[in-house]
Amino acid sequence: MSIRVQNLTKEYKQQRAVDQISLVVKPGEIVGFLGPNGAGKSTTMKIATGYIPPTDGTVDVNGFDVRTHPMDVRRSVGYLPEHNPLYLDMYVKEYLRFAGSLHGLAGSALTQRITDMIELVGLGREQHKQIGQLSKGYRQRVGLAQALIHNPPVLILDEPTTGLDPNQLAEIRQVIRDAGRDKTVLFSTHIMQEVEAICDRVVIINRGKIVADATLSQLRSASASEGIVVVAEFESELPSANVLSTIPGVERVEPLGKGQYRITASPTTDLRVTIFRLAADQNLTLVGLRQQENSLEGIFKELTR
C-alpha cells in the first residue's frame, strides 16, 4: 500500500507542469509535499488519484497502475482535493452516507462508519446541519471524513488544513498523524509548522521538478553545511551594504529594510564578534543580532528561490 511515481511527466499544450519526477511513499509513512503555487503538486496528486492521465511515466498506488487499473486505484485512495467539492444542499450525515455508499458500504456497517468519522474529525455538533451552513473549517472536516469513510490504505490530501483555526489545526494534525500509523499519507500544505509537526519526510517540488527529498533532519543538516545566516539590525539604514560584504567569510548580504540585513557566511565563520567590532570601529549603532536556525521555511525559500 504505497505510492510509486517513476519519471512522471504532465504537459498542458506548451506547458510542462510536471517534469520527469520520481518518488516513493512507503506504507505507514507521512510525506509532506511542498512547493510554491504552480509547482506541480496538485497535478501530481490528481494523476495519482486517477483524476487526470499522465503524459508520460508511471504511477502505482497500492500496487495498481493508474493507467491500467484506475478503478482499483480509486478504491484504494482517500482523496481530499485542494478545492473541496461538496454538495452544499446535503446534510452532513446524508453526504457521508452518500460517499460511503459509493464505496460499497451499506446497512449497519455504513451507519457505524459515519458515526466513527463524525467523532474522528470533530463534527459532532454540526452533524445535523446542511453543509452549506458550515464554516470553511467544518467543510474541510466533512471533506476529510469522506476521504476516510471507506478506510482506504492510501490518503492523498491536497492542503487539508486550509481554513482551520488553531484549535482545529491541532485536532486535524492528530487525525492525520493517527491515520499515518497504518496508511500511506501524501499531503500538500503551505503551512511549514504542519510539516514539522507530523511529517516523516519532505518532498519539495519547484517548476515541475523535485528539488529535495529527505527527512527534516537531513534537510537541516544539508542547509547548515552550506553556510550560517545572521540577521543584524542597526539603528538606521547603512550608507552601503558593502561595508558588511567586506567581512571575511561573508558570501551574501541581503537588505531586509528598517536597518536589518541578512548575512550569509561560510559554515566555519562566526560573524557575531566581527559584526560587533565592525559596528564599534565605524560608529554604527547595532541594536540586534541573531543567528537564524535552519528552519524549514528558510530551506523552502532557498530551494524555490
N, C-alpha and C positions, 0 to 999 in steps of 0.2 A: 504494500500500500504506500507507494512512493510516487514522486513526480520526477520524471526524467525528461529533460529538454536537451536535444542534440542538434547543433547547427541550425537553430531556428531562424528563419527569415520571414518577414512580412512586409510586402510592398503595397502601397496605395498609389497606383499610377506611377508618378515620377518620384514619390517619396518612399524611402525605406525606413519604416517605423521601427523594425527590429532587424538587427544585422548579425546573423550567424552566431547567436548566443547559445551557450550550453550551461546547464546547471542541474543539480540533483538535490531534491529534498527527501531525506530519509524518513522512514516511519518513526513516529514519536518526536520528530524534530519540528521546532517552530522557527521559521525563517522570515526575517523582515526583508521586504522587497522595496528598496528605496530608489528615488530618482526624482529629478525636477519634473515639472509638468511637461508632458510631451516626450518624455524619455523612452517610453515603450512599455511601461509597467502594465497598464490596463490592457494593451494589445496582447501582451504575453499571457495574461490571465484569461482573457477571452478565448484565446486559442486553446489553452489548457482545459477549459471547460467545454470545448466543442461549439462555442458560440459563433466563432468565425474560423475559417480554414487558414492554415499557413500557406505561404507562398512556396517555402522550401523547408527542409529539415523535418525532424520527427519530435513528437511529444507523446510520452506514455504516462498514463495516470492509473495507478493501481494495477499495473500490468497490461492495460489496454491502450492501443494506439488510437489517438483522437480521430484519425482519418478512417481507419478500417472498422473500429468498434465504438462509434460515437455514443450509442445508447448505453453501453456498458460504462463508458466514462461518466455520463450524466448520472447514472445510478450510484456511482462511487463518490461523487463530489457534492459537497455542500457549498453553494456559491452565493456570496453577497456582493453584487456589483457596486461600482462606485456611486452610481445614481440609483438608489434603492427603489426598484419599481414595485409599488404596492397598489392594490385595489382599494382606493380611499373610501369607497362606499360600503365596503365589507367590514364586519366586526372582527375584532382581534381573533377570537376563538373560531369564528367562521372561516377566516382566512387561513389559519393554521390547519383547520380540518381539511380545507381545500388543498393546501400544499401537501399535507400528509397523504391524502388520497391519490394524488398524482404519482406518489412513490409506492402505491400499492398497500398502504396501511388502511385498516378498516376496523370497525367494531370497538371492543373494549381496549384493544392494543393501541388504536389511534387515540382514543379518549385519554388513556393514561399518558401517552406520549405528549399530548397537548398540555396536560396538567404539569408534567415534568418540565417542559420547555418554558412555560409561563413562570414557573418558580425559578428555573435556572437563570433566565435573563432579567428577572425582576419586573414582570408585567402584571403582578397580582392585582394591584389597584386599578389597572387600566384594561383588564381583560374583557370587560363588558362594553367597552366603548367602540365606536366606529374608528377606523384607522385615520380617517380624515380629521378627527377631533384631537388626535395626539400631537404632541410636540415633536420636533425633529429628532430629539434624542430617543423618545419612545418608539418612533417609527424605525429607528435604527435597530432597536431591540427586537421589534417584530421581524425585521429582515434577518437578523441573526438567528432568531428562533426558527424561521422557515429553512434556513441553511442547515440547521441541526436536526430538524424534525425526523428525518429518516435515518439518523445515526450513521452518517457516512464515514468511511475511513479517511477521506481526504477533505480538508477545508481550504477553500480559496476565498480570501476576504479582501476586498478592494476598499481600503480606507474605512474599516468597520466602526471606528470611534468618532467619525465626523458628527459634530453637533451635540456631543455628550458633555454634561457638566462634570466638574472634578469628582464628585461622588460617583456618578455613573461610570466615569472612566475607570475608576478603581474596580468597580464591580465587573465591568466587561473585560478588563485585563485578566481578572481572576477566571472568568468563563473561558477565555482563550487559553490561558495557562493550563486550566484543568483539561480542556479538550486536547491539548498537546500531549497529554500523558499516553494516550492510546490512538492518536490520529496524526496524520501528516498535515501540517499547517503552513500555508504560504499566505502572508498578508502584507499589504502595502499601507504606508502611512507617511504623513509629513511631520508627525509628532515624534521627535527623537527620543523623548522620555518613554514613549511606548515601547520602542525597540529595546532600549536599555533595560526596561522592566521585565520583559517577557521573552526576548528572543535568544535562541541558542547561537544563531548565525545571522550575518547580514550580507545581502547581495545588493550592490549598488549599480544601477544602470544609468547611462548617460548617452543621449543621442543614439539610442538603439544598440549600444554595446555595453557589455558588463565591464566595469572599471574596478570592481572589488568584490571578492567573495571570500569571507573569512569570519572568524569569531570576533567578538568585540575586543577581547584582549589582544588578539593578533593584529587588528587594525590599529589599536592604540600603540602597540609596541613598534609597528612599522612607522607610524607617524612620528613617534618620539625619536626614532633613529635618523629621521630626515632633518631634524632641527628642533630648537626650542623657540617659543614665542613669548615675548614680553610686551605688555601694554604699559607705556609710560604716559603720564598725564602731567602737563605743565600748566602753569597759571594762565598762560596765553599762548597763542599760536607762535611757533618758532619762525624766525625770518626765513629759514630754509630747512627742509627736512634733511638736506645733505649733511648737516652737521652730525646727525645720527648715523648716517651711512659711513662716516669715517672711522667708526669704532671697529677695531679688529674683530673679525669673525662675523660681522653683520652681513647678511645676504639680501635682505629686503626690508624696506621701510614703507609703511602704508599710513598716510594721514587719515585719521578717523573723524576729524572735526573737533571743535571745542578744546583744542590743545592736546588731544590724545593721538598717540602714534602706536601702531602695531609693528613690532620689530622682530624679525625672524633671523636667527643666528645658527651657526653650526652647533651640533649636539654637545660639543666639548666646551662651549663658551658659556660663562656665567656673566650675563650682561649687567646684573644689578649693581655691583660695585663700580663698574666702569661708567654706567649712566649717572650714578651719584657724583662721581668725580668730575665728569664732563659738565654737569649742571653747576657744580661749585666753581669750576675753572672759568665758565663763561657767564657767570651771574644769572643763571636761569633758575626760576623757582619751580622745583619739582614737587608736585602735590600728591602724586600717586604713582605706584609702581607695583605691578603684579605679574607673575608668570602664569600664562594660560595653561590649563590642563589640556590634554589631548582628548577633548570632548568629541562625541560622535557628530555633533553639529559642525564643529570645526573641520573634522575629517571629511564630512559630506561636502562642505563648501569647497574644500581644496580639490577634491576629486571631480567635482562637477563644475568647476570654475569656467 
